Amino acid sequence: DIDNRRKTADKDAMQLGSKIHRKIQRQMGSNYNAEVSLKQEIEWDDVTLIIEGRADGIFEEEGTWIDEIKGVYRELAHLQEAINVHLAQAKCYAYIYAKKQNLEMIGVQMTYCQMETEEIKRFREIYSFEELQC
């Protein structure tokens, strides 16, 4: 988790978030691979950075897409674009997967679910491997 601003999370909210993740993942169909582990080692001077995590989903739909699901309590009507820290996480996963699969282009889908109503709002963007490498 790259967002460490909240040290303690409400247990009920975490359980609800997990439930919503699973529900969305099941609804995505047979070409949707849920909870895909990704890992990349990057050499930086004399340090090795290990970046790893799990993409909520990877699927094929006119190209390859990384899906990052976020449960939120805010009204989705107020959300006009993906939240930067969430998008950064998804773009890291997209970079790792694109590099591993030798993809020149890859899509990122941010799936936001309003936790109380289960309303869904998605944002999609396609990136070149070069863009993600920067």
Backbone as CSV, one residue per row, in Angstrom:
resi,resn,N_x,N_y,N_z,CA_x,CA_y,CA_z,C_x,C_y,C_z
1,ASP,0.853,-1.176,0.000,0.000,0.000,0.000,0.890,1.227,0.000
2,ILE,0.795,2.067,-1.020,1.678,3.226,-1.096,1.131,4.436,-0.368
3,ASP,-0.068,4.355,0.139,-0.668,5.477,0.859,-0.649,5.152,2.350
4,ASN,0.334,5.716,3.074,0.479,5.393,4.488,-0.007,6.511,5.406
5,ARG,-0.864,7.389,4.890,-1.319,8.525,5.691,-2.170,8.085,6.876
6,ARG,-2.901,7.007,6.744,-3.770,6.536,7.832,-3.096,5.362,8.511
7,LYS,-2.747,5.550,9.751,-2.057,4.500,10.507,-3.009,3.399,10.951
8,THR,-4.222,3.775,11.276,-5.204,2.773,11.708,-6.433,2.894,10.818
9,ALA,-6.917,1.778,10.400,-8.118,1.769,9.561,-9.241,1.102,10.341
10,ASP,-10.415,1.579,10.154,-11.585,1.009,10.793,-11.776,-0.413,10.283
11,LYS,-11.867,-1.371,11.192,-11.979,-2.788,10.830,-13.198,-3.060,9.954
12,ASP,-14.341,-2.452,10.299,-15.552,-2.656,9.507,-15.380,-2.119,8.091
13,ALA,-14.729,-0.963,7.959,-14.500,-0.382,6.636,-13.578,-1.277,5.807
14,MET,-12.565,-1.847,6.453,-11.657,-2.748,5.731,-12.395,-3.996,5.253
15,GLN,-13.240,-4.551,6.105,-13.995,-5.746,5.712,-14.969,-5.433,4.584
16,LEU,-15.636,-4.285,4.681,-16.563,-3.875,3.624,-15.804,-3.656,2.317
17,GLY,-14.644,-3.006,2.399,-13.826,-2.781,1.211,-13.419,-4.079,0.541
18,SER,-13.023,-5.062,1.339,-12.643,-6.374,0.793,-13.835,-7.057,0.126
19,LYS,-14.975,-6.954,0.758,-16.197,-7.547,0.195,-16.535,-6.909,-1.149
20,ILE,-16.450,-5.597,-1.217,-16.749,-4.878,-2.463,-15.737,-5.233,-3.549
21,HIS,-14.455,-5.329,-3.177,-13.434,-5.743,-4.150,-13.812,-7.085,-4.779
22,ARG,-14.117,-8.051,-3.936,-14.448,-9.395,-4.439,-15.691,-9.366,-5.322
23,LYS,-16.684,-8.591,-4.937,-17.921,-8.504,-5.715,-17.645,-7.924,-7.103
24,ILE,-16.878,-6.845,-7.156,-16.536,-6.221,-8.449,-15.719,-7.192,-9.288
25,GLN,-14.750,-7.844,-8.685,-13.907,-8.792,-9.417,-14.729,-9.921,-10.015
26,ARG,-15.685,-10.444,-9.275,-16.544,-11.535,-9.796,-17.395,-11.061,-10.967
27,GLN,-17.807,-9.796,-10.958,-18.664,-9.261,-12.020,-17.911,-8.978,-13.317
28,MET,-16.601,-9.006,-13.290,-15.814,-8.589,-14.457,-15.710,-9.644,-15.555
29,GLY,-16.071,-10.856,-15.295,-16.085,-11.863,-16.349,-14.874,-12.776,-16.329
30,SER,-14.895,-13.729,-17.265,-13.891,-14.797,-17.263,-12.510,-14.346,-17.741
31,ASN,-12.413,-13.215,-18.450,-11.097,-12.767,-18.920,-10.413,-11.844,-17.907
32,TYR,-10.966,-11.764,-16.708,-10.451,-10.900,-15.642,-9.672,-11.752,-14.651
33,ASN,-8.399,-11.475,-14.510,-7.560,-12.182,-13.541,-7.422,-11.311,-12.303
34,ALA,-7.962,-11.783,-11.186,-7.974,-11.007,-9.947,-6.731,-11.280,-9.105
35,GLU,-6.323,-10.245,-8.354,-5.249,-10.344,-7.359,-3.968,-10.926,-7.964
36,VAL,-3.449,-10.248,-8.969,-2.248,-10.696,-9.672,-1.017,-10.104,-8.976
37,SER,-0.153,-10.984,-8.473,1.076,-10.539,-7.804,2.068,-10.018,-8.837
38,LEU,2.667,-8.875,-8.521,3.646,-8.250,-9.405,4.864,-7.845,-8.584
39,LYS,6.045,-7.989,-9.192,7.279,-7.648,-8.479,8.325,-7.183,-9.481
40,GLN,9.063,-6.154,-9.099,10.120,-5.621,-9.962,11.283,-5.181,-9.083
41,GLU,12.477,-5.591,-9.460,13.687,-5.120,-8.785,14.348,-4.081,-9.680
42,ILE,14.717,-2.961,-9.070,15.341,-1.863,-9.814,16.649,-1.512,-9.133
43,GLU,17.718,-1.521,-9.905,19.029,-1.132,-9.390,19.162,0.381,-9.488
44,TRP,19.541,1.004,-8.379,19.715,2.451,-8.337,21.024,2.711,-7.596
45,ASP,22.056,3.082,-8.344,23.405,3.220,-7.789,23.778,1.911,-7.093
46,ASP,24.019,1.940,-5.804,24.404,0.715,-5.090,23.256,0.154,-4.244
47,VAL,22.014,0.518,-4.624,20.826,0.077,-3.891,19.901,-0.692,-4.837
48,THR,19.323,-1.749,-4.326,18.309,-2.488,-5.075,16.949,-2.195,-4.454
49,LEU,16.064,-1.601,-5.254,14.698,-1.344,-4.810,13.832,-2.514,-5.250
50,ILE,13.033,-3.030,-4.341,12.104,-4.097,-4.672,10.702,-3.523,-4.532
51,ILE,9.997,-3.472,-5.659,8.633,-2.944,-5.686,7.703,-4.117,-5.960
52,GLU,6.764,-4.319,-5.057,5.845,-5.431,-5.257,4.470,-5.089,-4.717
53,GLY,3.496,-5.790,-5.254,2.123,-5.592,-4.827,1.217,-6.513,-5.610
54,ARG,-0.081,-6.316,-5.443,-1.063,-7.122,-6.172,-2.003,-6.189,-6.915
55,ALA,-2.060,-6.374,-8.220,-3.054,-5.653,-9.014,-4.410,-6.274,-8.701
56,ASP,-5.406,-5.427,-8.484,-6.745,-5.950,-8.208,-7.247,-6.778,-9.367
57,GLY,-6.862,-6.381,-10.586,-7.257,-7.162,-11.752,-6.433,-6.804,-12.967
58,ILE,-6.273,-7.779,-13.845,-5.664,-7.582,-15.156,-6.586,-8.273,-16.151
59,PHE,-6.940,-7.544,-17.213,-7.854,-8.124,-18.188,-7.528,-7.634,-19.593
60,GLU,-8.064,-8.367,-20.571,-7.888,-8.038,-21.979,-9.200,-7.502,-22.524
61,GLU,-9.138,-6.315,-23.111,-10.294,-5.704,-23.766,-9.746,-4.656,-24.730
62,GLU,-9.548,-5.076,-25.975,-8.882,-4.195,-26.947,-7.554,-3.719,-26.378
63,GLY,-6.773,-4.655,-25.884,-5.494,-4.376,-25.245,-5.505,-4.895,-23.819
64,THR,-4.412,-4.702,-23.146,-4.259,-5.167,-21.772,-4.539,-4.019,-20.811
65,TRP,-5.273,-4.326,-19.742,-5.663,-3.322,-18.750,-5.310,-3.780,-17.346
66,ILE,-4.807,-2.849,-16.561,-4.618,-3.024,-15.122,-5.804,-2.346,-14.452
67,ASP,-6.484,-3.044,-13.559,-7.620,-2.473,-12.849,-7.241,-2.287,-11.385
68,GLU,-7.410,-1.089,-10.886,-7.175,-0.796,-9.474,-8.502,-0.348,-8.873
69,ILE,-8.984,-1.080,-7.885,-10.289,-0.827,-7.262,-10.076,-0.091,-5.942
70,LYS,-10.831,0.977,-5.749,-10.760,1.741,-4.510,-12.166,1.952,-3.963
71,GLY,-12.374,1.581,-2.719,-13.634,1.863,-2.040,-13.540,3.226,-1.371
72,VAL,-14.544,4.054,-1.586,-14.537,5.412,-1.028,-15.895,5.709,-0.399
73,TYR,-15.890,6.654,0.535,-17.137,7.083,1.163,-17.684,8.354,0.539
74,ARG,-16.881,9.083,-0.213,-17.355,10.324,-0.832,-18.333,10.031,-1.959
75,GLU,-19.144,11.014,-2.282,-20.061,10.878,-3.406,-19.265,10.882,-4.699
76,LEU,-19.528,9.925,-5.562,-18.749,9.789,-6.789,-18.985,10.937,-7.763
77,ALA,-20.087,11.627,-7.628,-20.346,12.784,-8.490,-19.283,13.858,-8.294
78,HIS,-18.661,13.891,-7.121,-17.623,14.881,-6.837,-16.247,14.449,-7.326
79,LEU,-16.126,13.227,-7.780,-14.853,12.689,-8.243,-14.776,12.864,-9.756
80,GLN,-13.966,13.820,-10.210,-13.874,14.136,-11.636,-12.713,13.452,-12.335
81,GLU,-11.769,12.955,-11.567,-10.623,12.228,-12.125,-10.065,11.320,-11.036
82,ALA,-9.210,10.403,-11.443,-8.606,9.492,-10.481,-7.741,10.284,-9.497
83,ILE,-7.725,9.839,-8.266,-6.895,10.462,-7.230,-5.439,10.091,-7.515
84,ASN,-4.563,11.098,-7.503,-3.174,10.920,-7.951,-2.447,9.762,-7.285
85,VAL,-2.573,9.608,-5.972,-1.834,8.539,-5.305,-2.369,7.167,-5.726
86,HIS,-3.664,7.070,-5.991,-4.243,5.811,-6.474,-3.750,5.510,-7.888
87,LEU,-3.745,6.544,-8.724,-3.283,6.384,-10.103,-1.806,6.011,-10.143
88,ALA,-1.015,6.589,-9.251,0.417,6.261,-9.199,0.618,4.775,-8.904
89,GLN,-0.160,4.246,-7.976,-0.069,2.827,-7.655,-0.403,1.975,-8.881
90,ALA,-1.484,2.298,-9.560,-1.893,1.534,-10.743,-0.865,1.650,-11.858
91,LYS,-0.275,2.825,-12.018,0.743,3.008,-13.057,2.005,2.216,-12.753
92,CYS,2.342,2.067,-11.478,3.474,1.201,-11.113,3.195,-0.233,-11.530
93,TYR,1.994,-0.707,-11.228,1.623,-2.063,-11.632,1.635,-2.201,-13.152
94,ALA,1.145,-1.183,-13.851,1.123,-1.217,-15.317,2.542,-1.290,-15.864
95,TYR,3.451,-0.535,-15.291,4.851,-0.562,-15.724,5.443,-1.956,-15.538
96,ILE,5.263,-2.510,-14.356,5.828,-3.830,-14.064,5.272,-4.878,-15.026
97,TYR,3.972,-4.861,-15.237,3.349,-5.861,-16.109,3.755,-5.656,-17.573
98,ALA,3.760,-4.418,-18.013,4.146,-4.119,-19.399,5.590,-4.544,-19.658
99,LYS,6.451,-4.293,-18.703,7.855,-4.693,-18.866,7.970,-6.209,-18.950
100,LYS,7.295,-6.902,-18.063,7.348,-8.363,-18.023,6.787,-8.987,-19.306
101,GLN,5.732,-8.372,-19.869,5.068,-8.923,-21.047,5.548,-8.283,-22.364
102,ASN,6.517,-7.379,-22.289,7.033,-6.663,-23.464,5.926,-5.931,-24.221
103,LEU,5.098,-5.199,-23.480,3.997,-4.451,-24.084,4.429,-3.015,-24.371
104,GLU,4.090,-2.525,-25.538,4.382,-1.132,-25.874,3.334,-0.193,-25.282
105,MET,2.101,-0.681,-25.130,0.986,0.107,-24.592,0.241,-0.738,-23.567
106,ILE,-0.321,-0.054,-22.563,-1.123,-0.738,-21.554,-2.134,0.261,-20.985
107,GLY,-3.311,-0.242,-20.673,-4.345,0.618,-20.103,-4.399,0.516,-18.593
108,VAL,-4.820,1.610,-17.978,-5.057,1.644,-16.536,-6.516,2.024,-16.330
109,GLN,-7.210,1.201,-15.579,-8.602,1.482,-15.222,-8.666,1.665,-13.713
110,MET,-9.105,2.847,-13.303,-9.349,3.110,-11.885,-10.835,2.898,-11.646
111,THR,-11.155,1.947,-10.786,-12.543,1.638,-10.458,-12.814,2.126,-9.042
112,TYR,-13.677,3.122,-8.929,-14.070,3.643,-7.621,-15.461,3.134,-7.293
113,CYS,-15.620,2.655,-6.063,-16.913,2.166,-5.606,-17.292,2.914,-4.337
114,GLN,-18.454,3.538,-4.360,-18.969,4.226,-3.183,-19.404,3.135,-2.205
115,MET,-18.793,3.115,-1.039,-18.934,1.993,-0.109,-20.361,1.786,0.404
116,GLU,-21.117,2.855,0.549,-22.456,2.718,1.116,-23.498,2.363,0.063
117,THR,-23.362,2.900,-1.151,-24.365,2.668,-2.194,-23.930,1.615,-3.212
118,GLU,-22.636,1.309,-3.237,-22.012,0.406,-4.212,-22.076,0.950,-5.643
119,GLU,-22.319,2.254,-5.776,-22.231,2.909,-7.086,-20.782,2.835,-7.561
120,ILE,-20.605,2.645,-8.875,-19.266,2.504,-9.445,-19.015,3.608,-10.466
121,LYS,-17.790,4.114,-10.446,-17.343,5.100,-11.436,-15.934,4.699,-11.848
122,ARG,-15.695,4.696,-13.173,-14.389,4.273,-13.685,-13.733,5.391,-14.483
123,PHE,-12.401,5.402,-14.404,-11.581,6.293,-15.215,-10.585,5.408,-15.956
124,ARG,-10.434,5.655,-17.261,-9.524,4.843,-18.074,-8.542,5.725,-18.826
125,GLU,-7.327,5.222,-18.920,-6.288,5.926,-19.679,-5.322,4.875,-20.214
126,ILE,-4.847,5.096,-21.433,-3.854,4.201,-22.033,-2.509,4.905,-21.989
127,TYR,-1.479,4.152,-21.629,-0.128,4.699,-21.508,0.843,3.893,-22.365
128,SER,1.834,4.576,-22.889,2.923,3.870,-23.556,3.900,3.408,-22.481
129,PHE,4.661,2.372,-22.796,5.665,1.892,-21.850,6.639,3.013,-21.530
130,GLU,6.997,3.822,-22.532,7.920,4.949,-22.320,7.372,5.936,-21.293
131,GLU,6.075,6.237,-21.362,5.467,7.159,-20.379,5.582,6.605,-18.965
132,LEU,5.355,5.320,-18.811,5.377,4.699,-17.498,6.785,4.567,-16.951
133,GLN,7.757,4.531,-17.832,9.141,4.372,-17.442,9.696,5.632,-16.776
134,CYS,9.117,6.772,-17.073,9.629,8.044,-16.544,9.373,8.221,-15.080
